Amino acid sequence: MSEIILSSKLQKSIVPSTYVRKSESIMRLSDCQINIVSAPAGAGKSTLVSDWIELESCPYVWYSLDVWDNEVDLFLSYLANGLVKYEIGQEVGKALLQLIGSRANLGDEGFTRTVIGLFHQIMAPMIIVIDDYHVIYDKNIHRIINELMRQMPQQLRLCLISREDPPLALGRLRAAGRICEIRMSNLKFTEVESEAFLNGILSMMALSVDHIRLIQDRTEGWIAGLQLMAQTLLRSDNKESTLLSMGANNDYIMEYLLEEVLNTFDGELQLFLLKTSILDDFCEEISDYALGNLSGTSHTYLEILKRKNSFISTYELIDENAKPVTWYKYHHLFRDLLRQRLSIEKLITKETIDEVYKRAGEWFESKGQYLSAIHYYFNLPLEAARLIELQWEPMDIALKSNIWLSLAKRLPEALCKRSPVISMGIGWSMLDAGDTVSCVKWFQHVEVLLSLYTKKGQVIGSTDVSVTTSAFAIDSEADGEEGLLVFDHREFDQLPAYLLSAKAYIAASTGDYKALFDLKEQLKALVVTIPYQRAWVIETYVGMLEWASGDLIRSYKTFYEIWLKSKQFLPIIVQGSFFALLVELKLQMGELIEVERMLEEEIMALQHPAGDGLYALYKLYQATLYLMQGKVELSLGAIEESQNFGMLYNHMDWHYKQELLKARIELLYGNLEAATKCVERGKKHHFSNPIPEFMGYEDLELWMQLEAAKRENRLGTFVELKWQALLENETEETLPSYIRENQLKLLLWYAPKKYHAYSEMCQLLLNRAIAQKRAIQIVEFSLISIKFTTSVAVQQKLLYEAQEQAKSNHILLPFYEFSDAFEDEKRILKRGSNQVLTGRELEVLTLIAEGYSNQEIGATLFLSLSTVKSYNYSLFSKLEVKRRTEAVAKAKELGIL
């Protein structure tokens, strides 16, 4: 969708020249970082906040909500577009727009953390005002606002305006005194304020103290009532009669006063008011077009309304020709009355009202403002369905399927089910959001509709996709007499391809590799038939299949091409996810030197504000790299550095990967209980992932079970049972898939030496790893094979081959994990495992070894002298030494240096 933002929703309320400032409330707003202004309609909430904003004189984002803003991507799109208007918010706003298309890569928790992290990068004072928050019910939006209030950035202030208390976690904020709440009692005008306000408008009308007191008594200081009373008195020939005719009920007063104001206009002007009340905001051009008037007609009426000060305010927007255009909006109470009269008194026919909606939609559609057009078309569902269907492809390609889905859900379901393209879009959007269950019924429905089309040999719909498109129907067995609807014929022709893609998507997401393998050839043929903006998804499945079969080289080539092309049209987070796949592949291939180079280059290039989440992920991969090279201390340091960013900006599976990496280190140290706790924590953050893992939680659980069985002297039986369970579905003609190698590898390492089947399988897996040039697996299976031969010569040959394979990439971890020849080194690791140095402590120790003084260390690492001494004390304590020379010697003995 080329334009999803209505600029009018980012305009703050106008402060009338007659407004009487509420100084005490403004002072309270200025003194607090989080403000909630909660009061009924017409209480002056928005005007108060607008007056405060003007006094603050700092950049602000004002976002006026509507009920259709209950979609988190759309909600954040508006905030991002508000931020980019200011230099201090441009980078954060752009990063937020990039992030919006990446929610599936981050998960809800990670996405929320990353959003909050971006707001923390606003480095100068800014105010965010969210008006009409009472219309929000979306839990994802509430979660982001709750988290923002909990971790409020220092330079940011937040103000929520609502007709009722928002369903947010306010209790702790109240208790901590971190929130200011302005309510109706604060907004009501005192008698003195009412007098100043009324005299400002009615300066030519001498109101007595009794008059002021009567008005104050009737309106109870309610600003909307005061405004209407002033307008009524201006038009009244007998102020005494008017004042006495008011009742004592605010609802009655409002109805009475609005009627009085409306009745002062002549018939044509009333008709103009009623018709334009259908429009939310409008300029003269759309007013003339929507009402079917001659150009300039609206200008005449609007000038009269402005002169009469008739509850109409103005603001300017820049049009497509870079020229300022005046837009108008009625006070919402006045607009509500007009719409109520429109519906009750039948002054205008339904046909005329529908025509206004249709022409308003046409005007916005002609300007490329499709969201506004759809908003008006919703009163004519067929027109709304047409434009929503036409916008499915561009919005999906732009990674805005969540926003599109929120629009499609506002259509009648029966109408959606008549459209194969909309049905496909709904299913695909659900799939994009990770719902692999609810989407299936929509895909099945598309298959039914396509079978009907094939059977009938014709399709229903218009070949004209212009603003005036209409649709027609033929008989159908799907939906009675109404039949199919097709407006986007190009997308309709692609539906069989999209169905196949959806099947692959579900299979990949649920880890059903058998189903995915069955689709492999069809997927490869499919890639060349559809636009690349969609084809990359298909290529991703092909890459996954190659990976799952162990063909990591081919898989790397596939994902590398996707990564390069993704830079042209995908958000930075999605690009980063593809880069992470490349790193994962290279790690599994054992090309550690190349991984080191890739990570260093990409980390250096991360200048984008959205990159902090990727930085955390990349540092975690760096930690994995160090572990594979046997640099355990450096690995722990990289984990620590990753955690500094990851806890705030975590990528979707960052927490999971971090805990599993720590579990593997604990297993290396022999700390079974600690490893178990890490895995349990990691499982809480696990999500279905089709990518074959380096070492998944199920693999680690098996490893811990094997270690426990070994300690309890029941290893043989346990291995045999697990072996049978793992291979029961395999045929003699095929090797177990690559994704099952980890568990086989662990069973082989713990298996008794006497069984020929184990030895044979180990050799087969080693041969496959050699054929597929997977260095780490070659090292691992070579080392494990040593246990299945009694020949010293063969053992030495296998060890030599493993060492030669490992040398070029500095692979060391497998020698600790799968070789009895390195038990001494493992004992050194275990001995130091309870006193692990942090990354910073290791840096300090390295500089000590190089002869740096404490002052020089502080200057090099940008630390104070007292901090350096603190690190010295900590690492001396862990190494159980008292002097620098002893610390260096002990560290070298333990292999730390």
ABEGO torsion letter per residue (X at the ends): XABABBAAAABBBBBBAABBBBAAAAAAAAABABBBBBBBBGAGAAAAAAAAAAAAGBBBBBBBBBAAABBAAAAAAAAAAAAAABAAAAAAAAAAAAAAAAAAAAEAAAAAAAAAAAAAABABBBBBBBBGAAABABAAAAAAAAAAAABBBAABBBBBBBABBBBBBAAAAAAAGABBBBBAAAABBBAAAAAAAAAAAAAABBBBAAAAAAAAAAAGGBAAAAAAAAAAAAABABAAAAAAABBABAAAAAAAAAAAAAAABBAAAAAAAAAAAABABBBAAAAAAAAGBBBGAAAAAAAAAAAAGBGBBBBBBBBAAGBBBBBBBBBAAAAAAAAAAAAAAGABBAAAAAAAAAAAAAAAAAAGBAAAAAAAAAABAAAAAAAAAAAAAAAAAAGAAAAAAAAAAABBAAAAAABAAAAAAAAAAAAAAGBAAAAAAAAAAAAAAAAAAAAAGBBBEBABABAABBBBBBBBAABEAAEBBBABAAAAAAAAAAAAAAAAAAAAAAGBAAAAAAAAAAAAAAAAABBAAAAAAAAAAAAAAAAAAGBAAAAAAAAAAAAAAAAAABBAAAAAAAAAAAAAAAAAAGBAAAAAAAAAAAAAABABAAAAAAAAAAAAAAAAAAAAAGBAAAAAAAAAAAAAAAAAABBAAAAAAAAAAAAAAAAAAGBAAAAAAAAAAAAAABBBBABBBABBAAAAAAAAAAAAAAAAGAAAAAAAAAAAAAAAABBAABBBBAAAAAAAAAAAAABBAABAAAAAAAAAAAAAAAAAGBAAAAAAAAAAAAAABABAAAAAAAAAAAAAAAAAAGBAAAAAAABAAAAAAAAAAAAAAABBBBAAAAAAAAAAAAGBBAAAAAAAAGBBAAAAAAAAAAAAAAAGBABAAAAAAAAAAAGAX
